[in-house]
Amino acid sequence: MQAAITRLALGILIVATLSSCRRAPEFTPRLILQGEEVGGEFWLSAPYIAVVKINKAILRGPREAAFRGGPKTLQLLQFDAELENTIKGDLRNGKITFYFFLKLDQKPTYYLDPGKRYIISLRSEGHVLRSWADGTQLKIEVHSGSHQQKDLPLALGPAVTIAYILLTPGTDCDISTFANTLDWPPYSFGGPAYVNERLKQLQLSPDPTLSDSACIAAAAMFWHHPECLAKALHSADGTIRRAAQQDLQTNDTDLPTRLRDNPASLFPTAWREYVSQMFEIYAEDQRPEVRKAACESLRSIAPRRIVPQCQ
């Protein structure tokens, strides 16, 4: 607990007089504790979802108890931030302030570091913005830089828009950091085809670090052998070369049979209604027997679907 307070004091320019001289707003915490399963739909159901860059955080008022007579483990924080993109809701870009109750005896603390960019969910309480929940909150760090609002695929919904932001380099993107943090976008349930398409776009990057990293990420996410692995074998980055070699040496001899007879054994439950998307991804695999099995299964469940690799 003391370490958490020390981290706050050292990292965010907390001025003691600000919390002592300014009266803290009176809020009732909406606590969700670490480990409570609320699901991605809960976080995406917030009235506001936004990309913000945190400017500073300020302790507001004394610690509070989560319940009467309990230990004082809640600390109200005021976050001042620059709102860069609105994913959901009618917030306007510019400087915003929102509040969040940090639970000091919980790890992780879901604290937002000044200087970093995050996707967060918010609600309004009176005329004040609050985090959608307290104790835990939507906290997706953005390593891809800033993006133009007009470029976001908002019509496709928050989950797809989050995937776009996380998998599309924008202004002031540190390519090295971005390439090394490529991963499955949180809450992009049901969108393997879109995620695969974004990774394929990254594989066309003239920056070899980014293109090769996107290839390795695609192979890891979808458990297949994309065409780009042959190029990644010759990467100047030894880590990428070794990953490509390992992927190509992994040869699941039962994969074609499972693709034809038991595809549900390959895909997480949340993806079962998107099996056809996964078949299309496997139809791009460099192993002929895998492509054949994927195409046969795709024809059986979606005979009118046109896939170039299956022609």
Secondary structure in CASP SS format (residue, H / E / C, confidence):
PFRMAT SS
TARGET T0000
AUTHOR 0000-0000-0000
METHOD secondary structure of the structure
MODEL  1
M C 1.00
Q H 1.00
A H 1.00
A H 1.00
I H 1.00
T H 1.00
R H 1.00
L H 1.00
A H 1.00
L H 1.00
G H 1.00
I C 1.00
L C 1.00
I C 1.00
V C 1.00
A H 1.00
T H 1.00
L H 1.00
S H 1.00
S H 1.00
C H 1.00
R C 1.00
R C 1.00
A C 1.00
P C 1.00
E C 1.00
F C 1.00
T C 1.00
P C 1.00
R C 1.00
L E 1.00
I C 1.00
L C 1.00
Q C 1.00
G C 1.00
E C 1.00
E C 1.00
V C 1.00
G C 1.00
G H 1.00
E H 1.00
F H 1.00
W H 1.00
L H 1.00
S C 1.00
A C 1.00
P C 1.00
Y E 1.00
I E 1.00
A E 1.00
V E 1.00
V E 1.00
K E 1.00
I E 1.00
N E 1.00
K E 1.00
A E 1.00
I E 1.00
L E 1.00
R C 1.00
G C 1.00
P C 1.00
R C 1.00
E E 1.00
A C 1.00
A C 1.00
F C 1.00
R C 1.00
G C 1.00
G C 1.00
P C 1.00
K C 1.00
T C 1.00
L E 1.00
Q E 1.00
L E 1.00
L E 1.00
Q E 1.00
F E 1.00
D E 1.00
A E 1.00
E E 1.00
L E 1.00
E E 1.00
N E 1.00
T E 1.00
I E 1.00
K E 1.00
G C 1.00
D C 1.00
L C 1.00
R C 1.00
N C 1.00
G E 1.00
K E 1.00
I E 1.00
T E 1.00
F E 1.00
Y E 1.00
F E 1.00
F E 1.00
L E 1.00
K E 1.00
L C 1.00
D C 1.00
Q C 1.00
K C 1.00
P C 1.00
T C 1.00
Y C 1.00
Y C 1.00
L C 1.00
D C 1.00
P C 1.00
G C 1.00
K C 1.00
R E 1.00
Y E 1.00
I E 1.00
I E 1.00
S E 1.00
L E 1.00
R E 1.00
S E 1.00
E E 1.00
G C 1.00
H C 1.00
V E 1.00
L E 1.00
R E 1.00
S E 1.00
W C 1.00
A C 1.00
D E 1.00
G C 1.00
T C 1.00
Q C 1.00
L C 1.00
K C 1.00
I E 1.00
E E 1.00
V C 1.00
H C 1.00
S C 1.00
G C 1.00
S E 1.00
H C 1.00
Q C 1.00
Q H 1.00
K H 1.00
D H 1.00
L C 1.00
P C 1.00
L H 1.00
A H 1.00
L H 1.00
G C 1.00
P H 1.00
A H 1.00
V H 1.00
T H 1.00
I H 1.00
A H 1.00
Y H 1.00
I H 1.00
L H 1.00
L C 1.00
T C 1.00
P C 1.00
G C 1.00
T E 1.00
D C 1.00
C C 1.00
D C 1.00
I H 1.00
S H 1.00
T H 1.00
F H 1.00
A H 1.00
N H 1.00
T C 1.00
L C 1.00
D C 1.00
W C 1.00
P C 1.00
P C 1.00
Y C 1.00
S C 1.00
F C 1.00
G C 1.00
G C 1.00
P H 1.00
A H 1.00
Y H 1.00
V H 1.00
N H 1.00
E H 1.00
R H 1.00
L H 1.00
K H 1.00
Q H 1.00
L H 1.00
Q C 1.00
L C 1.00
S C 1.00
P C 1.00
D C 1.00
P H 1.00
T H 1.00
L H 1.00
S H 1.00
D H 1.00
S H 1.00
A H 1.00
C H 1.00
I H 1.00
A H 1.00
A H 1.00
A H 1.00
A H 1.00
M H 1.00
F H 1.00
W C 1.00
H C 1.00
H C 1.00
P C 1.00
E C 1.00
C C 1.00
L H 1.00
A H 1.00
K H 1.00
A H 1.00
L C 1.00
H C 1.00
S C 1.00
A C 1.00
D C 1.00
G H 1.00
T H 1.00
I H 1.00
R H 1.00
R H 1.00
A H 1.00
A H 1.00
Q H 1.00
Q H 1.00
D H 1.00
L H 1.00
Q H 1.00
T C 1.00
N C 1.00
D C 1.00
T C 1.00
D C 1.00
L H 1.00
P H 1.00
T H 1.00
R H 1.00
L H 1.00
R H 1.00
D H 1.00
N C 1.00
P H 1.00
A H 1.00
S H 1.00
L C 1.00
F C 1.00
P C 1.00
T H 1.00
A H 1.00
W H 1.00
R H 1.00
E H 1.00
Y H 1.00
V H 1.00
S H 1.00
Q H 1.00
M H 1.00
F H 1.00
E H 1.00
I H 1.00
Y H 1.00
A C 1.00
E C 1.00
D C 1.00
Q C 1.00
R C 1.00
P H 1.00
E H 1.00
V H 1.00
R H 1.00
K H 1.00
A H 1.00
A H 1.00
C H 1.00
E H 1.00
S H 1.00
L H 1.00
R H 1.00
S H 1.00
I H 1.00
A C 1.00
P C 1.00
R C 1.00
R C 1.00
I C 1.00
V C 1.00
P H 1.00
Q H 1.00
C H 1.00
Q C 1.00
END
